[in-house]
C-alpha cells in the first residue's frame, strides 16, 4: 500500500506527459500533411480557377478536419516575390 501511494503519483505524471506529447505530435503531423495537401492543390489549380488560394484553404481545412481550423493562419508566397496572407 505504501509503495503504491508513493509510486502512483509519479506514474500518473509520466503517463499524462506521454499522452500530452502524443497529442502534440499528432497535431503537428496532421498540420504538416494538410499543408502538403494544400500546396499540391494550389499547384494544380493555379491556372484552373479564379481563386486558387481559396481552393487550397478548402483543401487544407478538409485535410485537417480534426484540428481547430479557425486558428490556422494562411500565407501564400509565389515565385517572383508575391505574397498573400
Secondary structure, DSSP 8 states (H G I E B T S, - for coil): -HHHHHHHHHHHHHHHHHHHHHHHHHHHHHHHHHHHHHHHHHHHHTTTSS-HHHHHHHHHHHHTTTS-GGG----EE-TTS-EE-
